[in-house]
Amino acid sequence: MVGRKVLWSGIAVALLGARTVAAAPITFTGNVANDFNPQTNPGVVVITDPTHENYPIHIAQPSWMTNSGLVSGWNIQDLRLSYNVATDTMSVGVNTYGVAGNVDGNGTPGIPDPRLTAAGGTDPANFGGDKSMAIGFAPLTGTYSITNLPTPVIVAGIPGNKAQAGPGLDGFNVATYAPSGGSGTGNHDLVASFGTTITAGMGNLAFDPSLQHPGFEFTIANFSKITGINPANGLVVSVQDGSVNSVVTGKDSLVGTIPEAQQIPEPTTWMVWAGMAGGLAWTRYRRSRRTHP
């Protein structure tokens, strides 16, 4: 028997100097690493956990998946952001190993591996069932810890409770944060905490994740207006994904902070993020599912 729930989280705090750089518009293709490439677009910031690099399987999954070379699409590689101040648009890419939300890693959400079905698991298409990918945003103020992060102002993505779904593709929503009382990253259960849809913030989910468009990419409109957050002054962003009804796999989450920025010299299309010039401090807490032989 497989445990029904698992949550683990990593926090990446960049202890770095801020910089002002040009943020080119993001063209979505579904390939997050290419679309949000800091080498070609210096306005992109990448939040990652180095323990995930070259380690795709970092949440629990059954041996039949591993032995078959399958990696669940719940495994998050990194989170990428780009903010365009001229349009007040936040672009977000959740870079997953494999197709985002594809439980059994076969590349075809909605067509589950028979072994997944035999184990009682599901893999609905179009982020159906209780599948969720949720990203929360909060201002970076004062002190915090991995277990006591600032309360998100908004949450964006696809909720696990489809009664909280929004008008976007696959139920994509940008909403107020309405605490569910469940456990999650930093005591915030994002996947079940979508409140009232913020119509002014509704950007778009670029694609229903698939082999052709494996990543989870979206925009949030009027970002500073609907959140009250100036990204130049610091930002806490967290992502959670998963599904209880996946049964055989775990869930994943990642949290990062962008430190307080220096003075901004030019109010044009720019991004103020932390540069990669200093050290990184990492704290990681993890609980994993286990399968019995």
Helices and strands as residue ranges (DSSP letters): E 9-14, E 18-22, H 32-35, E 45-48, G 50-52, H 63-67, E 76-84, E 89-96, H 114-118, E 132-139, E 154-158, G 162-164, G 169-171, E 173-177, G 190-192, E 194-197, G 199-201, E 202-205, E 216-220, H 223-227, G 231-233, E 235-242, G 244-246, E 252-258, E 270-274, E 280-285
